[in-house]
Amino acid sequence: MLAITRYRVPETDTETFVKTAHEVLRSLAGSPGHLSGRLARAVDDPELWAMVTDWDGAGYYRRALGAYEVRLALIPLSALAIDEAGAYEIVDP
């Protein structure tokens, strides 16, 4: 399963956002079912960011988001998140 959360981050908040996003990724990394995680910035739109994580399945992802340490780190980012679907099932040919 692939989880993608996009964020709209004003230039003035970039440094704080990156620090907090990396805290979230570190917290998620210790979760069962976590395979990888990374933070990316749009090449043509420097205020658009994406946090991308890979999981063994949707259940692992949902349980990881419910963990206290993850929620604590994730709450400050919530106001910057773009409201859209973010969980994707991998479809192999």
C-alpha positions in Angstrom: 0.0 0.0 0.0 1.2 3.5 -0.8 0.3 6.5 1.3 0.7 10.0 -0.1 -0.2 13.1 1.8 0.3 16.4 0.0 0.9 19.7 1.8 0.7 23.4 0.8 3.5 25.1 2.8 4.1 28.8 2.7 7.8 29.6 2.1 8.1 31.2 5.6 7.0 27.8 7.2 9.3 25.6 5.2 12.1 25.0 7.8 9.6 24.1 10.5 7.6 21.9 8.2 10.6 19.9 7.0 11.8 19.4 10.6 8.3 18.2 11.7 7.8 16.0 8.6 11.0 14.2 9.3 9.9 13.7 12.9 6.7 12.1 11.6 8.7 9.9 9.2 11.0 8.7 12.0 8.0 7.9 14.2 6.4 5.9 11.3 9.6 4.1 10.6 9.3 2.1 13.8 5.8 0.9 13.1 5.0 -2.7 12.1 4.4 -3.0 8.4 6.3 0.1 7.5 8.5 -0.4 4.4 9.8 3.1 3.5 9.1 6.8 3.8 10.3 10.0 2.2 9.5 13.7 1.8 9.5 15.4 -1.6 9.0 18.9 -2.9 7.4 19.8 -6.2 10.0 21.0 -8.7 7.7 23.6 -10.3 5.8 24.7 -7.2 8.1 25.1 -4.1 5.1 25.4 -1.8 3.8 22.0 -2.7 5.2 19.0 -0.7 4.4 15.3 -0.5 5.1 12.7 2.2 5.1 9.3 0.7 5.2 6.0 2.7 5.0 2.4 1.7 3.3 -0.3 3.8 2.6 -4.0 3.9 -1.1 -3.1 4.0 -3.8 -0.5 4.8 -4.3 -1.9 8.3 -0.6 -1.3 9.3 -0.9 2.2 8.0 -4.0 3.0 9.9 -2.7 1.5 13.1 0.6 3.5 12.7 -1.4 6.8 12.4 -3.2 6.0 15.6 0.0 5.6 17.7 0.4 8.5 20.2 3.9 9.4 19.1 2.9 9.6 15.5 -0.3 11.7 16.2 1.7 14.1 18.4 4.2 14.7 15.5 1.5 14.8 12.8 -1.0 17.2 14.4 1.1 20.4 13.5 1.1 19.3 9.9 -2.6 18.7 9.6 -3.5 22.3 9.0 -1.2 22.3 5.9 -2.5 19.0 4.4 -4.5 19.1 1.2 -7.8 17.3 1.7 -7.7 14.4 -0.8 -7.5 10.6 -1.0 -4.1 9.5 0.1 -4.1 5.7 0.5 -3.4 3.7 -2.7 -3.5 0.0 -3.3 -0.5 -1.2 -5.4 -1.8 -2.8 -8.6 0.6 -5.3 -10.2 0.2 -6.4 -13.8 
